Amino acid sequence: MIDREKIEAGVRLLLEGMGEDVNREGLLETPKRIARMYEEIFAGLEQTPKEHLSKTFSVTDNGMVLEKDIVFYSTCEHHLLPFYGKAHVAYIPDGKVAGLSKLARTVEVYARRPQLQERLTAQIADALMECLKPAGAMVMIEAEHMCMTMRGVKKPGSQTVTYVTRGCFTDNEKLQADFWRMLGR
Ligand code: ZN
């Protein structure tokens, strides 16, 4: 459970550490505001993808399902700055599919946590494998990291791309090629 009071106290300390006057008008409500915002942007800490992927439908045709361009916003756990972009989620069903919106929900569950893009990519694929028991899954994420673009190397617009394969996608160049072709790459 997110502890609002702790977050508020922490933000106050952070501001004091920066030499700010926490009692000036503009900052007075900031700790409370951030605590409320964290409750929202880190809500995934208290959710599991099972809530979304447990309801499935039977299919007889096991062609690839690809949900592409799922826009997400996440927070880099190294800097607590946003990274955001698009997730592309594919799987080959083995008799069961999930509702399409549930794939986006699954992305959201994991994006709304302190995260690493590499882990986010793998967690989405693993959740599909666990809940839908498909023949295989492939997930690709492309994202811009504010910790790269507003500090340090400062390369605005640079994208970090990660992908993982599971099950029948692994070591199957034809399936992987189908994935990239369906994405239009
Ligand atoms: Zn970072």
Backbone and ligand atoms as CSV (ligand in chain L), in Angstrom:
chain,resi,resn,atom,element,x,y,z
A,1,MET,N,N,0.850,-1.203,0.000
A,1,MET,CA,C,0.000,0.000,0.000
A,1,MET,C,C,0.889,1.259,0.000
A,2,ILE,N,N,0.594,2.187,-0.878
A,2,ILE,CA,C,1.388,3.416,-0.934
A,2,ILE,C,C,1.120,4.265,0.307
A,3,ASP,N,N,2.205,4.703,0.970
A,3,ASP,CA,C,2.098,5.477,2.210
A,3,ASP,C,C,2.245,6.964,1.870
A,4,ARG,N,N,1.103,7.634,1.744
A,4,ARG,CA,C,1.108,9.036,1.324
A,4,ARG,C,C,1.934,9.918,2.239
A,5,GLU,N,N,1.794,9.684,3.557
A,5,GLU,CA,C,2.503,10.557,4.507
A,5,GLU,C,C,4.017,10.463,4.339
A,6,LYS,N,N,4.499,9.247,4.113
A,6,LYS,CA,C,5.951,9.064,3.918
A,6,LYS,C,C,6.419,9.799,2.670
A,7,ILE,N,N,5.622,9.688,1.611
A,7,ILE,CA,C,6.006,10.352,0.372
A,7,ILE,C,C,6.022,11.870,0.570
A,8,GLU,N,N,4.995,12.371,1.255
A,8,GLU,CA,C,4.950,13.819,1.511
A,8,GLU,C,C,6.177,14.275,2.293
A,9,ALA,N,N,6.521,13.521,3.351
A,9,ALA,CA,C,7.684,13.884,4.166
A,9,ALA,C,C,8.956,13.832,3.311
A,10,GLY,N,N,9.033,12.823,2.438
A,10,GLY,CA,C,10.194,12.667,1.571
A,10,GLY,C,C,10.341,13.830,0.601
A,11,VAL,N,N,9.244,14.259,0.019
A,11,VAL,CA,C,9.293,15.362,-0.946
A,11,VAL,C,C,9.704,16.649,-0.232
A,12,ARG,N,N,9.200,16.827,0.987
A,12,ARG,CA,C,9.586,18.006,1.767
A,12,ARG,C,C,11.117,18.005,1.983
A,13,LEU,N,N,11.642,16.867,2.358
A,13,LEU,CA,C,13.098,16.746,2.573
A,13,LEU,C,C,13.883,17.033,1.300
A,14,LEU,N,N,13.360,16.494,0.189
A,14,LEU,CA,C,13.996,16.681,-1.111
A,14,LEU,C,C,14.103,18.169,-1.430
A,15,LEU,N,N,13.002,18.877,-1.215
A,15,LEU,CA,C,12.976,20.314,-1.509
A,15,LEU,C,C,13.920,21.071,-0.574
A,16,GLU,N,N,13.907,20.681,0.686
A,16,GLU,CA,C,14.813,21.317,1.650
A,16,GLU,C,C,16.259,21.059,1.255
A,17,GLY,N,N,16.524,19.849,0.825
A,17,GLY,CA,C,17.881,19.491,0.390
A,17,GLY,C,C,18.346,20.328,-0.783
A,18,MET,N,N,17.383,20.771,-1.596
A,18,MET,CA,C,17.718,21.619,-2.742
A,18,MET,C,C,17.874,23.075,-2.322
A,19,GLY,N,N,17.654,23.331,-1.029
A,19,GLY,CA,C,17.767,24.699,-0.531
A,19,GLY,C,C,16.511,25.515,-0.758
A,20,GLU,N,N,15.415,24.830,-1.068
A,20,GLU,CA,C,14.159,25.532,-1.321
A,20,GLU,C,C,13.440,25.854,-0.005
A,21,ASP,N,N,12.579,26.840,-0.071
A,21,ASP,CA,C,11.734,27.176,1.064
A,21,ASP,C,C,10.411,26.435,0.876
A,22,VAL,N,N,10.227,25.377,1.662
A,22,VAL,CA,C,9.040,24.537,1.465
A,22,VAL,C,C,7.748,25.250,1.840
A,23,ASN,N,N,7.895,26.405,2.479
A,23,ASN,CA,C,6.687,27.127,2.885
A,23,ASN,C,C,6.285,28.238,1.925
A,24,ARG,N,N,7.033,28.370,0.830
A,24,ARG,CA,C,6.585,29.407,-0.111
A,24,ARG,C,C,5.358,28.903,-0.859
A,25,GLU,N,N,4.578,29.864,-1.317
A,25,GLU,CA,C,3.242,29.554,-1.822
A,25,GLU,C,C,3.223,28.434,-2.869
A,26,GLY,N,N,4.109,28.543,-3.845
A,26,GLY,CA,C,4.097,27.580,-4.951
A,26,GLY,C,C,4.423,26.158,-4.524
A,27,LEU,N,N,5.141,26.009,-3.412
A,27,LEU,CA,C,5.587,24.674,-2.998
A,27,LEU,C,C,4.749,24.073,-1.875
A,28,LEU,N,N,3.907,24.915,-1.286
A,28,LEU,CA,C,3.175,24.502,-0.092
A,28,LEU,C,C,2.397,23.195,-0.284
A,29,GLU,N,N,1.742,23.074,-1.421
A,29,GLU,CA,C,0.900,21.904,-1.680
A,29,GLU,C,C,1.630,20.818,-2.481
A,30,THR,N,N,2.885,21.099,-2.836
A,30,THR,CA,C,3.609,20.159,-3.712
A,30,THR,C,C,3.754,18.753,-3.122
A,31,PRO,N,N,4.153,18.619,-1.846
A,31,PRO,CA,C,4.277,17.266,-1.298
A,31,PRO,C,C,2.976,16.469,-1.395
A,32,LYS,N,N,1.864,17.103,-1.077
A,32,LYS,CA,C,0.556,16.429,-1.171
A,32,LYS,C,C,0.238,16.048,-2.612
A,33,ARG,N,N,0.506,16.988,-3.526
A,33,ARG,CA,C,0.218,16.756,-4.937
A,33,ARG,C,C,1.027,15.565,-5.466
A,34,ILE,N,N,2.292,15.534,-5.090
A,34,ILE,CA,C,3.154,14.448,-5.584
A,34,ILE,C,C,2.704,13.109,-5.003
A,35,ALA,N,N,2.326,13.111,-3.735
A,35,ALA,CA,C,1.857,11.860,-3.118
A,35,ALA,C,C,0.625,11.334,-3.852
A,36,ARG,N,N,-0.295,12.223,-4.177
A,36,ARG,CA,C,-1.494,11.803,-4.933
A,36,ARG,C,C,-1.119,11.311,-6.321
A,37,MET,N,N,-0.193,12.012,-6.954
A,37,MET,CA,C,0.226,11.627,-8.299
A,37,MET,C,C,0.922,10.258,-8.281
A,38,TYR,N,N,1.756,10.029,-7.266
A,38,TYR,CA,C,2.464,8.746,-7.174
A,38,TYR,C,C,1.482,7.601,-7.010
A,39,GLU,N,N,0.397,7.869,-6.277
A,39,GLU,CA,C,-0.613,6.833,-6.112
A,39,GLU,C,C,-1.129,6.386,-7.478
A,40,GLU,N,N,-1.236,7.342,-8.386
A,40,GLU,CA,C,-1.736,7.037,-9.720
A,40,GLU,C,C,-0.645,6.418,-10.606
A,41,ILE,N,N,0.539,7.057,-10.669
A,41,ILE,CA,C,1.516,6.566,-11.643
A,41,ILE,C,C,2.255,5.315,-11.171
A,42,PHE,N,N,2.101,4.977,-9.887
A,42,PHE,CA,C,2.676,3.724,-9.400
A,42,PHE,C,C,1.601,2.728,-8.958
A,43,ALA,N,N,0.406,2.906,-9.481
A,43,ALA,CA,C,-0.715,2.037,-9.097
A,43,ALA,C,C,-0.467,0.576,-9.476
A,44,GLY,N,N,0.407,0.362,-10.452
A,44,GLY,CA,C,0.687,-1.001,-10.899
A,44,GLY,C,C,1.342,-1.864,-9.831
A,45,LEU,N,N,1.947,-1.210,-8.824
A,45,LEU,CA,C,2.580,-1.966,-7.739
A,45,LEU,C,C,1.566,-2.822,-6.998
A,46,GLU,N,N,0.308,-2.416,-7.044
A,46,GLU,CA,C,-0.712,-3.153,-6.310
A,46,GLU,C,C,-1.637,-3.950,-7.235
A,47,GLN,N,N,-1.190,-4.127,-8.483
A,47,GLN,CA,C,-2.027,-4.870,-9.428
A,47,GLN,C,C,-1.235,-6.026,-10.035
A,48,THR,N,N,-1.950,-7.028,-10.507
A,48,THR,CA,C,-1.294,-8.103,-11.254
A,48,THR,C,C,-2.023,-8.239,-12.600
A,49,PRO,N,N,-1.319,-8.740,-13.611
A,49,PRO,CA,C,-1.956,-8.877,-14.921
A,49,PRO,C,C,-3.044,-9.938,-14.920
A,50,LYS,N,N,-3.025,-10.814,-13.913
A,50,LYS,CA,C,-4.033,-11.889,-13.861
A,50,LYS,C,C,-5.451,-11.336,-13.844
A,51,GLU,N,N,-5.610,-10.168,-13.182
A,51,GLU,CA,C,-6.942,-9.553,-13.140
A,51,GLU,C,C,-7.469,-9.325,-14.562
A,52,HIS,N,N,-6.545,-9.081,-15.487
A,52,HIS,CA,C,-6.961,-8.728,-16.848
A,52,HIS,C,C,-6.914,-9.914,-17.801
A,53,LEU,N,N,-5.992,-10.839,-17.551
A,53,LEU,CA,C,-5.773,-11.917,-18.520
A,53,LEU,C,C,-6.488,-13.217,-18.149
A,54,SER,N,N,-7.245,-13.213,-17.051
A,54,SER,CA,C,-7.873,-14.471,-16.632
A,54,SER,C,C,-9.104,-14.799,-17.473
A,55,LYS,N,N,-9.742,-13.765,-18.022
A,55,LYS,CA,C,-10.897,-14.044,-18.873
A,55,LYS,C,C,-10.419,-14.273,-20.304
A,56,THR,N,N,-10.635,-15.494,-20.797
A,56,THR,CA,C,-10.139,-15.819,-22.143
A,56,THR,C,C,-11.271,-16.368,-23.005
A,57,PHE,N,N,-11.034,-16.373,-24.290
A,57,PHE,CA,C,-12.003,-16.892,-25.257
A,57,PHE,C,C,-11.336,-18.014,-26.052
A,58,SER,N,N,-12.130,-19.030,-26.414
A,58,SER,CA,C,-11.565,-20.142,-27.193
A,58,SER,C,C,-11.497,-19.767,-28.668
A,59,VAL,N,N,-10.415,-20.191,-29.307
A,59,VAL,CA,C,-10.307,-20.019,-30.754
A,59,VAL,C,C,-9.820,-21.330,-31.369
A,60,THR,N,N,-10.183,-21.532,-32.646
A,60,THR,CA,C,-9.691,-22.729,-33.330
A,60,THR,C,C,-8.557,-22.361,-34.278
A,61,ASP,N,N,-8.548,-21.072,-34.693
A,61,ASP,CA,C,-7.491,-20.618,-35.587
A,61,ASP,C,C,-6.394,-19.973,-34.749
A,62,ASN,N,N,-5.193,-20.524,-34.843
A,62,ASN,CA,C,-4.122,-20.037,-33.970
A,62,ASN,C,C,-3.120,-19.135,-34.686
A,63,GLY,N,N,-3.642,-18.185,-35.463
A,63,GLY,CA,C,-2.758,-17.222,-36.140
A,63,GLY,C,C,-2.239,-16.190,-35.151
A,64,MET,N,N,-1.171,-15.497,-35.552
A,64,MET,CA,C,-0.553,-14.528,-34.653
A,64,MET,C,C,-1.505,-13.387,-34.314
A,65,VAL,N,N,-1.545,-13.032,-33.038
A,65,VAL,CA,C,-2.289,-11.852,-32.584
A,65,VAL,C,C,-1.254,-10.782,-32.259
A,66,LEU,N,N,-1.398,-9.606,-32.885
A,66,LEU,CA,C,-0.464,-8.512,-32.591
A,66,LEU,C,C,-1.254,-7.270,-32.225
A,67,GLU,N,N,-0.987,-6.746,-31.048
A,67,GLU,CA,C,-1.563,-5.458,-30.662
A,67,GLU,C,C,-0.394,-4.484,-30.706
A,68,LYS,N,N,-0.450,-3.546,-31.658
A,68,LYS,CA,C,0.717,-2.670,-31.783
A,68,LYS,C,C,0.384,-1.246,-31.381
A,69,ASP,N,N,1.447,-0.446,-31.183
A,69,ASP,CA,C,1.309,0.972,-30.837
A,69,ASP,C,C,0.526,1.203,-29.544
A,70,ILE,N,N,0.778,0.382,-28.541
A,70,ILE,CA,C,0.170,0.611,-27.225
A,70,ILE,C,C,1.010,1.697,-26.530
A,71,VAL,N,N,0.440,2.882,-26.425
A,71,VAL,CA,C,1.176,3.998,-25.820
A,71,VAL,C,C,1.241,3.799,-24.300
A,72,PHE,N,N,2.409,3.992,-23.725
A,72,PHE,CA,C,2.534,3.832,-22.275
A,72,PHE,C,C,3.446,4.918,-21.701
A,73,TYR,N,N,3.278,5.150,-20.417
A,73,TYR,CA,C,4.150,6.058,-19.667
A,73,TYR,C,C,4.649,5.299,-18.459
A,74,SER,N,N,5.958,5.298,-18.260
A,74,SER,CA,C,6.510,4.606,-17.109
A,74,SER,C,C,7.541,5.508,-16.443
A,75,THR,N,N,8.153,5.003,-15.373
A,75,THR,CA,C,9.113,5.795,-14.612
A,75,THR,C,C,10.392,4.993,-14.429
A,76,CYS,N,N,11.498,5.575,-14.870
A,76,CYS,CA,C,12.804,4.923,-14.742
A,76,CYS,C,C,13.185,4.824,-13.267
A,77,GLU,N,N,13.488,3.607,-12.825
A,77,GLU,CA,C,13.756,3.437,-11.387
A,77,GLU,C,C,15.133,3.956,-10.978
A,78,HIS,N,N,15.986,4.232,-11.948
A,78,HIS,CA,C,17.306,4.770,-11.600
A,78,HIS,C,C,17.267,6.263,-11.325
A,79,HIS,N,N,16.356,6.977,-11.982
A,79,HIS,CA,C,16.318,8.433,-11.841
A,79,HIS,C,C,14.955,8.978,-11.434
A,80,LEU,N,N,13.962,8.119,-11.360
A,80,LEU,CA,C,12.578,8.544,-11.107
A,80,LEU,C,C,12.145,9.626,-12.092
A,81,LEU,N,N,12.557,9.458,-13.340
A,81,LEU,CA,C,12.105,10.334,-14.412
A,81,LEU,C,C,11.319,9.478,-15.395
A,82,PRO,N,N,10.410,10.104,-16.152
A,82,PRO,CA,C,9.575,9.323,-17.062
A,82,PRO,C,C,10.354,8.712,-18.234
A,83,PHE,N,N,9.913,7.554,-18.651
A,83,PHE,CA,C,10.220,7.087,-20.006
A,83,PHE,C,C,8.900,6.650,-20.608
A,84,TYR,N,N,8.751,6.891,-21.905
A,84,TYR,CA,C,7.440,6.681,-22.511
A,84,TYR,C,C,7.608,6.363,-23.983
A,85,GLY,N,N,6.639,5.663,-24.497
A,85,GLY,CA,C,6.727,5.273,-25.900
A,85,GLY,C,C,5.624,4.306,-26.256
A,86,LYS,N,N,5.986,3.303,-27.062
A,86,LYS,CA,C,4.987,2.362,-27.553
A,86,LYS,C,C,5.435,0.935,-27.302
A,87,ALA,N,N,4.464,0.112,-26.922
A,87,ALA,CA,C,4.717,-1.318,-26.770
A,87,ALA,C,C,3.971,-2.051,-27.877
A,88,HIS,N,N,4.590,-3.099,-28.405
A,88,HIS,CA,C,3.983,-3.932,-29.444
A,88,HIS,C,C,4.006,-5.360,-28.915
A,89,VAL,N,N,2.819,-5.933,-28.771
A,89,VAL,CA,C,2.691,-7.199,-28.057
A,89,VAL,C,C,2.081,-8.251,-28.981
A,90,ALA,N,N,2.789,-9.357,-29.176
A,90,ALA,CA,C,2.280,-10.418,-30.058
A,90,ALA,C,C,2.341,-11.767,-29.368
A,91,TYR,N,N,1.392,-12.631,-29.727
A,91,TYR,CA,C,1.497,-14.014,-29.275
A,91,TYR,C,C,0.810,-14.927,-30.280
A,92,ILE,N,N,1.175,-16.193,-30.211
A,92,ILE,CA,C,0.537,-17.216,-31.049
A,92,ILE,C,C,-0.311,-18.047,-30.105
A,93,PRO,N,N,-1.630,-17.937,-30.193
A,93,PRO,CA,C,-2.495,-18.630,-29.228
A,93,PRO,C,C,-2.380,-20.146,-29.345
A,94,ASP,N,N,-2.689,-20.787,-28.257
A,94,ASP,CA,C,-2.833,-22.243,-28.296
A,94,ASP,C,C,-4.253,-22.546,-27.818
A,95,GLY,N,N,-5.224,-22.104,-28.615
A,95,GLY,CA,C,-6.626,-22.363,-28.286
A,95,GLY,C,C,-7.301,-21.292,-27.441
A,96,LYS,N,N,-6.510,-20.348,-26.871
A,96,LYS,CA,C,-7.101,-19.320,-26.004
A,96,LYS,C,C,-6.576,-17.942,-26.371
A,97,VAL,N,N,-7.492,-16.970,-26.420
A,97,VAL,CA,C,-7.055,-15.578,-26.592
A,97,VAL,C,C,-7.659,-14.722,-25.479
A,98,ALA,N,N,-7.009,-13.588,-25.232
A,98,ALA,CA,C,-7.541,-12.615,-24.268
A,98,ALA,C,C,-8.211,-11.497,-25.047
A,99,GLY,N,N,-9.100,-10.765,-24.423
A,99,GLY,CA,C,-9.674,-9.584,-25.056
A,99,GLY,C,C,-8.550,-8.622,-25.420
A,100,LEU,N,N,-8.678,-7.953,-26.583
A,100,LEU,CA,C,-7.559,-7.128,-27.068
A,100,LEU,C,C,-7.184,-6.007,-26.104
A,101,SER,N,N,-8.188,-5.396,-25.468
A,101,SER,CA,C,-7.881,-4.293,-24.558
A,101,SER,C,C,-7.087,-4.781,-23.349
A,102,LYS,N,N,-7.149,-6.088,-23.088
A,102,LYS,CA,C,-6.444,-6.631,-21.920
A,102,LYS,C,C,-4.937,-6.634,-22.114
A,103,LEU,N,N,-4.502,-6.643,-23.374
A,103,LEU,CA,C,-3.060,-6.571,-23.612
A,103,LEU,C,C,-2.547,-5.186,-23.218
A,104,ALA,N,N,-3.327,-4.168,-23.562
A,104,ALA,CA,C,-2.955,-2.809,-23.161
A,104,ALA,C,C,-2.995,-2.666,-21.641
A,105,ARG,N,N,-3.977,-3.293,-21.006
A,105,ARG,CA,C,-4.061,-3.265,-19.535
A,105,ARG,C,C,-2.826,-3.905,-18.899
A,106,THR,N,N,-2.385,-4.992,-19.512
A,106,THR,CA,C,-1.205,-5.695,-18.990
A,106,THR,C,C,0.026,-4.799,-19.071
A,107,VAL,N,N,0.164,-4.093,-20.191
A,107,VAL,CA,C,1.280,-3.149,-20.336
A,107,VAL,C,C,1.211,-2.118,-19.215
A,108,GLU,N,N,-0.003,-1.620,-18.961
A,108,GLU,CA,C,-0.213,-0.581,-17.943
A,108,GLU,C,C,0.166,-1.050,-16.534
A,109,VAL,N,N,-0.216,-2.284,-16.198
A,109,VAL,CA,C,0.095,-2.831,-14.871
A,109,VAL,C,C,1.594,-2.755,-14.594
A,110,TYR,N,N,2.397,-3.105,-15.593
A,110,TYR,CA,C,3.840,-3.129,-15.381
A,110,TYR,C,C,4.501,-1.776,-15.610
A,111,ALA,N,N,3.869,-0.925,-16.449
A,111,ALA,CA,C,4.451,0.397,-16.699
A,111,ALA,C,C,4.305,1.285,-15.473
A,112,ARG,N,N,3.222,1.078,-14.728
A,112,ARG,CA,C,2.970,1.944,-13.571
A,112,ARG,C,C,3.687,1.443,-12.325
A,113,ARG,N,N,4.980,1.317,-12.466
A,113,ARG,CA,C,5.851,0.921,-11.357
A,113,ARG,C,C,7.199,1.597,-11.605
A,114,PRO,N,N,8.035,1.714,-10.581
A,114,PRO,CA,C,9.426,2.080,-10.865
A,114,PRO,C,C,9.985,0.970,-11.757
A,115,GLN,N,N,10.520,1.317,-12.919
A,115,GLN,CA,C,10.772,0.278,-13.921
A,115,GLN,C,C,12.081,0.443,-14.666
A,116,LEU,N,N,12.469,-0.625,-15.327
A,116,LEU,CA,C,13.523,-0.620,-16.338
A,116,LEU,C,C,12.859,-1.081,-17.625
A,117,GLN,N,N,13.225,-0.503,-18.739
A,117,GLN,CA,C,12.577,-0.893,-19.991
A,117,GLN,C,C,12.796,-2.374,-20.294
A,118,GLU,N,N,13.991,-2.859,-20.001
A,118,GLU,CA,C,14.295,-4.269,-20.264
A,118,GLU,C,C,13.370,-5.183,-19.455
A,119,ARG,N,N,13.168,-4.829,-18.184
A,119,ARG,CA,C,12.331,-5.666,-17.325
A,119,ARG,C,C,10.860,-5.566,-17.749
A,120,LEU,N,N,10.424,-4.349,-18.091
A,120,LEU,CA,C,9.052,-4.151,-18.547
A,120,LEU,C,C,8.749,-5.064,-19.740
A,121,THR,N,N,9.669,-5.090,-20.697
A,121,THR,CA,C,9.495,-5.902,-21.900
A,121,THR,C,C,9.336,-7.383,-21.537
A,122,ALA,N,N,10.214,-7.854,-20.665
A,122,ALA,CA,C,10.188,-9.269,-20.285
A,122,ALA,C,C,8.947,-9.602,-19.450
A,123,GLN,N,N,8.568,-8.704,-18.552
A,123,GLN,CA,C,7.417,-8.989,-17.688
A,123,GLN,C,C,6.121,-9.140,-18.485
A,124,ILE,N,N,5.976,-8.324,-19.524
A,124,ILE,CA,C,4.761,-8.413,-20.348
A,124,ILE,C,C,4.712,-9.781,-21.052
A,125,ALA,N,N,5.847,-10.161,-21.638
A,125,ALA,CA,C,5.897,-11.446,-22.343
A,125,ALA,C,C,5.657,-12.607,-21.370
A,126,ASP,N,N,6.269,-12.533,-20.190
A,126,ASP,CA,C,6.111,-13.621,-19.214
A,126,ASP,C,C,4.677,-13.714,-18.703
A,127,ALA,N,N,4.013,-12.570,-18.550
A,127,ALA,CA,C,2.617,-12.585,-18.092
A,127,ALA,C,C,1.724,-13.268,-19.126
A,128,LEU,N,N,1.977,-12.978,-20.408
A,128,LEU,CA,C,1.201,-13.632,-21.467
A,128,LEU,C,C,1.424,-15.138,-21.427
A,129,MET,N,N,2.698,-15.527,-21.313
A,129,MET,CA,C,3.026,-16.958,-21.305
A,129,MET,C,C,2.352,-17.661,-20.130
A,130,GLU,N,N,2.347,-16.999,-18.979
A,130,GLU,CA,C,1.804,-17.626,-17.784
A,130,GLU,C,C,0.273,-17.700,-17.824
A,131,CYS,N,N,-0.361,-16.617,-18.241
A,131,CYS,CA,C,-1.823,-16.554,-18.144
A,131,CYS,C,C,-2.534,-17.184,-19.337
A,132,LEU,N,N,-1.971,-17.023,-20.549
A,132,LEU,CA,C,-2.673,-17.508,-21.747
A,132,LEU,C,C,-2.122,-18.840,-22.247
A,133,LYS,N,N,-0.963,-19.227,-21.714
A,133,LYS,CA,C,-0.299,-20.456,-22.167
A,133,LYS,C,C,-0.286,-20.557,-23.700
A,134,PRO,N,N,0.207,-19.501,-24.364
A,134,PRO,CA,C,0.255,-19.526,-25.830
A,134,PRO,C,C,1.451,-20.352,-26.304
A,135,ALA,N,N,1.501,-20.590,-27.635
A,135,ALA,CA,C,2.660,-21.304,-28.178
A,135,ALA,C,C,3.915,-20.440,-28.065
A,136,GLY,N,N,3.731,-19.126,-28.115
A,136,GLY,CA,C,4.879,-18.241,-27.990
A,136,GLY,C,C,4.441,-16.793,-27.899
A,137,ALA,N,N,5.375,-15.925,-27.540
A,137,ALA,CA,C,5.066,-14.501,-27.430
A,137,ALA,C,C,6.293,-13.693,-27.828
A,138,MET,N,N,6.033,-12.479,-28.321
A,138,MET,CA,C,7.120,-11.558,-28.653
A,138,MET,C,C,6.655,-10.148,-28.299
A,139,VAL,N,N,7.509,-9.409,-27.614
A,139,VAL,CA,C,7.162,-8.049,-27.191
A,139,VAL,C,C,8.316,-7.123,-27.563
A,140,MET,N,N,7.961,-5.997,-28.193
A,140,MET,CA,C,8.971,-4.998,-28.536
A,140,MET,C,C,8.520,-3.669,-27.955
A,141,ILE,N,N,9.460,-2.947,-27.356
A,141,ILE,CA,C,9.138,-1.632,-26.796
A,141,ILE,C,C,10.141,-0.622,-27.329
A,142,GLU,N,N,9.624,0.530,-27.759
A,142,GLU,CA,C,10.496,1.635,-28.154
A,142,GLU,C,C,10.099,2.827,-27.307
A,143,ALA,N,N,11.085,3.452,-26.667
A,143,ALA,CA,C,10.752,4.496,-25.709
A,143,ALA,C,C,11.825,5.569,-25.635
A,144,GLU,N,N,11.389,6.759,-25.251
A,144,GLU,CA,C,12.310,7.863,-25.000
A,144,GLU,C,C,12.448,8.013,-23.491
A,145,HIS,N,N,13.688,8.111,-23.039
A,145,HIS,CA,C,13.948,8.217,-21.599
A,145,HIS,C,C,14.337,9.643,-21.247
A,146,MET,N,N,13.560,10.267,-20.378
A,146,MET,CA,C,13.873,11.639,-19.987
A,146,MET,C,C,15.240,11.737,-19.313
A,147,CYS,N,N,15.682,10.663,-18.656
A,147,CYS,CA,C,17.005,10.715,-18.010
A,147,CYS,C,C,18.117,10.743,-19.049
A,148,MET,N,N,17.785,10.400,-20.296
A,148,MET,CA,C,18.766,10.487,-21.381
A,148,MET,C,C,18.666,11.842,-22.061
A,149,THR,N,N,17.444,12.392,-22.130
A,149,THR,CA,C,17.244,13.564,-22.982
A,149,THR,C,C,17.306,14.883,-22.218
A,150,MET,N,N,17.011,14.892,-20.889
A,150,MET,CA,C,17.063,16.185,-20.195
A,150,MET,C,C,18.306,16.339,-19.336
A,151,ARG,N,N,19.152,15.323,-19.310
A,151,ARG,CA,C,20.404,15.419,-18.552
A,151,ARG,C,C,21.438,14.541,-19.248
A,152,GLY,N,N,22.623,14.492,-18.675
A,152,GLY,CA,C,23.660,13.596,-19.192
A,152,GLY,C,C,23.926,13.804,-20.667
A,153,VAL,N,N,23.756,12.735,-21.441
A,153,VAL,CA,C,24.149,12.813,-22.853
A,153,VAL,C,C,23.231,13.685,-23.698
A,154,LYS,N,N,22.039,14.001,-23.197
A,154,LYS,CA,C,21.113,14.931,-23.881
A,154,LYS,C,C,20.957,14.659,-25.375
A,155,LYS,N,N,20.251,13.609,-25.663
A,155,LYS,CA,C,19.984,13.285,-27.064
A,155,LYS,C,C,18.475,13.218,-27.257
A,156,PRO,N,N,17.841,14.380,-27.430
A,156,PRO,CA,C,16.382,14.395,-27.566
A,156,PRO,C,C,15.938,13.535,-28.739
A,157,GLY,N,N,14.856,12.819,-28.541
A,157,GLY,CA,C,14.294,12.024,-29.633
A,157,GLY,C,C,14.933,10.657,-29.776
A,158,SER,N,N,16.058,10.399,-29.079
A,158,SER,CA,C,16.662,9.077,-29.236
A,158,SER,C,C,15.769,8.030,-28.586
A,159,GLN,N,N,15.655,6.907,-29.262
A,159,GLN,CA,C,14.745,5.861,-28.802
A,159,GLN,C,C,15.548,4.654,-28.338
A,160,THR,N,N,15.115,4.091,-27.243
A,160,THR,CA,C,15.698,2.832,-26.791
A,160,THR,C,C,14.743,1.717,-27.209
A,161,VAL,N,N,15.272,0.719,-27.902
A,161,VAL,CA,C,14.427,-0.373,-28.393
A,161,VAL,C,C,14.823,-1.673,-27.696
A,162,THR,N,N,13.835,-2.359,-27.163
A,162,THR,CA,C,14.093,-3.658,-26.529
A,162,THR,C,C,13.067,-4.655,-27.051
A,163,TYR,N,N,13.462,-5.905,-27.185
A,163,TYR,CA,C,12.454,-6.913,-27.475
A,163,TYR,C,C,12.843,-8.238,-26.855
A,164,VAL,N,N,11.822,-9.034,-26.590
A,164,VAL,CA,C,12.075,-10.382,-26.077
A,164,VAL,C,C,11.207,-11.357,-26.850
A,165,THR,N,N,11.663,-12.597,-26.925
A,165,THR,CA,C,10.868,-13.662,-27.533
A,165,THR,C,C,10.690,-14.768,-26.498
A,166,ARG,N,N,9.565,-15.444,-26.589
A,166,ARG,CA,C,9.304,-16.581,-25.710
A,166,ARG,C,C,8.696,-17.709,-26.546
A,167,GLY,N,N,8.885,-18.945,-26.097
A,167,GLY,CA,C,8.261,-20.095,-26.757
A,167,GLY,C,C,8.665,-20.204,-28.212
A,168,CYS,N,N,7.667,-20.403,-29.088
A,168,CYS,CA,C,7.964,-20.704,-30.489
A,168,CYS,C,C,8.593,-19.543,-31.254
A,169,PHE,N,N,8.573,-18.322,-30.715
A,169,PHE,CA,C,9.231,-17.197,-31.390
A,169,PHE,C,C,10.745,-17.294,-31.288
A,170,THR,N,N,11.189,-17.968,-30.214
A,170,THR,CA,C,12.627,-18.043,-29.965
A,170,THR,C,C,13.261,-18.955,-31.004
A,171,ASP,N,N,14.305,-18.504,-31.626
A,171,ASP,CA,C,15.011,-19.277,-32.665
A,171,ASP,C,C,14.136,-19.569,-33.887
A,172,ASN,N,N,13.066,-18.815,-34.104
A,172,ASN,CA,C,12.267,-19.021,-35.313
A,172,ASN,C,C,12.285,-17.729,-36.130
A,173,GLU,N,N,13.213,-17.674,-37.076
A,173,GLU,CA,C,13.417,-16.431,-37.822
A,173,GLU,C,C,12.204,-16.049,-38.643
A,174,LYS,N,N,11.455,-17.053,-39.133
A,174,LYS,CA,C,10.295,-16.740,-39.960
A,174,LYS,C,C,9.224,-16.033,-39.123
A,175,LEU,N,N,8.954,-16.573,-37.931
A,175,LEU,CA,C,7.955,-15.949,-37.055
A,175,LEU,C,C,8.375,-14.539,-36.667
A,176,GLN,N,N,9.655,-14.391,-36.344
A,176,GLN,CA,C,10.143,-13.061,-35.967
A,176,GLN,C,C,10.029,-12.097,-37.146
A,177,ALA,N,N,10.311,-12.596,-38.344
A,177,ALA,CA,C,10.187,-11.753,-39.542
A,177,ALA,C,C,8.727,-11.346,-39.745
A,178,ASP,N,N,7.789,-12.294,-39.490
A,178,ASP,CA,C,6.357,-11.972,-39.586
A,178,ASP,C,C,6.003,-10.838,-38.624
A,179,PHE,N,N,6.558,-10.902,-37.413
A,179,PHE,CA,C,6.295,-9.879,-36.402
A,179,PHE,C,C,6.740,-8.510,-36.917
A,180,TRP,N,N,7.977,-8.433,-37.409
A,180,TRP,CA,C,8.492,-7.139,-37.875
A,180,TRP,C,C,7.701,-6.648,-39.085
A,181,ARG,N,N,7.298,-7.600,-39.968
A,181,ARG,CA,C,6.539,-7.209,-41.160
A,181,ARG,C,C,5.172,-6.652,-40.754
A,182,MET,N,N,4.506,-7.324,-39.791
A,182,MET,CA,C,3.201,-6.841,-39.341
A,182,MET,C,C,3.309,-5.476,-38.662
A,183,LEU,N,N,4.486,-5.208,-38.083
A,183,LEU,CA,C,4.708,-3.877,-37.482
A,183,LEU,C,C,5.020,-2.833,-38.541
A,184,GLY,N,N,5.286,-3.334,-39.764
A,184,GLY,CA,C,5.633,-2.409,-40.839
A,184,GLY,C,C,7.093,-1.977,-40.787
A,185,ARG,N,N,7.962,-2.838,-40.230
A,185,ARG,CA,C,9.402,-2.491,-40.156
A,185,ARG,C,C,10.195,-3.253,-41.219
L,1,ZN,ZN,ZN,17.066,6.658,-15.937
